[in-house]
Amino acid sequence: MAIEKSFYMTVEGKEKLENELHHLKTERRQEVVERIKVARDFGDLSENSEYDAAKEDQAFVESRIAQVEKMIRNAVIIENDNDNPDVVSLGKSVTFKELPNGDEETYTIVGSAEADPFEGKISNDSPMAKSLLGHEIGKEVNVATPGGDIQVKIVKVH
């Protein structure tokens, strides 16, 4: 039996997935079933684009339900490492400055399941997070990015 991947997430991230799963199972699934019923009434299924679209939607919803269930089942809740408040770790926010004179940026390092750069949450699998994890305030870190290496200084961990 294959070992399933762990999905690192905060308590809030897991709750968000649980809410999505509830919505998919109680509302979206029923909406798709209704669309399929209506589309069947249009007649010949071989040339029925509404039916085909509804069946594709059904496949997507069922696939997403399976994916979210797997993520919840294999969730590993991120606990803040309060023993060492100055060290970058999973679940913490880190403020850093690109050297020599870049602006400060702040991101929270979360698991890939809840990463959203537009909300300031980066995946622990990202090059930036991998480079910052385990380092402390004041440390200068080299980050390998697709656009080339950059040097950053950790300003704050919270």
C-alpha positions in Angstrom: 0.0 0.0 0.0 1.3 3.4 -0.9 2.0 5.9 1.8 -0.3 8.9 1.4 1.1 12.4 1.4 0.6 14.6 4.5 -1.0 18.0 4.0 0.3 20.6 6.4 -2.3 23.2 7.4 -3.4 25.5 10.1 -6.6 24.9 12.1 -8.3 27.6 10.0 -7.1 26.0 6.8 -8.6 22.6 7.9 -11.9 24.3 8.8 -12.0 26.0 5.4 -11.6 22.6 3.7 -14.3 21.1 5.9 -16.7 23.9 5.0 -15.9 23.4 1.3 -16.5 19.7 1.6 -19.8 20.3 3.3 -20.8 22.7 0.5 -19.8 20.3 -2.2 -21.7 17.4 -0.7 -24.8 19.2 0.3 -25.3 21.9 -2.3 -23.1 21.5 -5.4 -23.7 17.7 -5.8 -27.5 18.3 -5.6 -27.3 21.2 -8.1 -25.4 19.0 -10.6 -27.9 16.1 -10.2 -30.8 18.5 -10.9 -29.0 19.8 -14.0 -28.6 16.3 -15.3 -32.3 15.5 -14.7 -33.3 18.7 -16.6 -30.8 17.9 -19.5 -32.2 14.4 -19.8 -35.6 15.8 -20.6 -34.2 17.5 -23.6 -34.2 14.2 -25.5 -31.4 12.5 -27.5 -28.4 12.3 -25.1 -25.9 11.7 -28.0 -26.3 15.3 -29.2 -27.2 17.0 -25.9 -24.5 19.5 -24.9 -26.3 20.5 -21.7 -26.2 16.9 -20.6 -22.5 16.6 -21.5 -21.7 19.8 -19.6 -23.7 18.6 -16.5 -21.9 15.2 -16.5 -18.5 17.0 -16.8 -19.5 19.2 -13.8 -20.5 16.1 -11.9 -17.1 14.5 -12.6 -15.4 17.7 -11.4 -17.4 17.9 -8.2 -16.9 14.2 -7.3 -13.1 14.5 -8.0 -12.9 17.6 -5.8 -14.8 15.8 -3.0 -12.4 12.9 -3.2 -9.4 15.4 -3.2 -10.7 17.4 -0.2 -11.5 14.2 1.8 -8.0 13.0 1.2 -6.5 16.3 2.3 -8.6 16.3 5.5 -7.9 12.7 6.2 -4.1 13.3 5.9 -4.1 16.8 7.5 -1.2 17.6 9.9 -2.1 20.6 12.0 0.6 23.2 12.1 1.4 24.2 15.7 3.3 27.4 16.4 6.8 26.8 17.7 6.6 29.0 20.8 9.8 27.5 22.2 11.9 29.6 19.8 9.9 32.7 18.7 12.7 34.2 16.6 13.1 31.2 14.3 11.1 30.9 11.1 8.9 27.8 11.2 5.7 26.4 9.6 2.7 28.4 10.7 4.6 31.6 11.5 4.6 34.9 9.6 8.0 36.2 8.5 8.9 39.7 7.4 12.0 39.9 5.2 13.8 42.5 3.1 15.4 41.9 -0.3 19.0 43.1 -0.2 20.6 45.5 -0.8 17.6 47.9 -0.7 14.3 46.1 -1.4 11.0 46.7 0.3 9.9 44.6 3.2 7.5 41.7 2.5 5.6 39.6 4.9 4.3 36.1 4.3 2.8 33.3 6.5 4.4 29.9 5.8 1.6 27.3 5.5 1.2 23.9 3.9 0.5 23.7 0.2 -3.2 22.9 0.8 -3.9 26.4 2.0 -1.2 28.5 0.2 -2.5 31.7 -1.4 0.2 34.3 -2.2 -2.6 36.9 -2.8 -3.5 36.5 0.9 0.1 36.5 2.0 0.3 32.7 2.5 3.2 30.8 0.9 3.6 27.1 0.7 6.3 25.4 2.8 7.3 23.7 -0.5 8.1 27.1 -2.2 11.7 28.1 -2.8 11.3 31.2 -0.6 9.8 29.2 2.4 12.4 26.4 2.0 15.2 28.9 2.2 13.7 30.8 5.2 12.7 27.9 7.4 14.9 27.3 10.4 16.6 30.7 10.2 16.3 33.4 12.8 15.8 37.2 12.9 18.7 39.1 11.5 20.0 36.2 9.3 20.8 36.9 5.7 19.5 34.0 3.5 20.2 33.2 -0.2 17.0 32.2 -2.0 17.1 30.3 -5.3 14.3 31.5 -7.5 13.4 30.7 -11.1 14.6 34.3 -12.0 17.9 33.8 -10.2 19.3 33.9 -6.7 18.3 36.7 -4.4 19.6 37.6 -1.0 17.1 38.5 1.8 17.4 39.5 5.4 14.9 38.2 8.0 13.5 41.3 9.8 10.7 39.9 12.0 9.1 36.5 12.9 5.7 36.5 14.4 
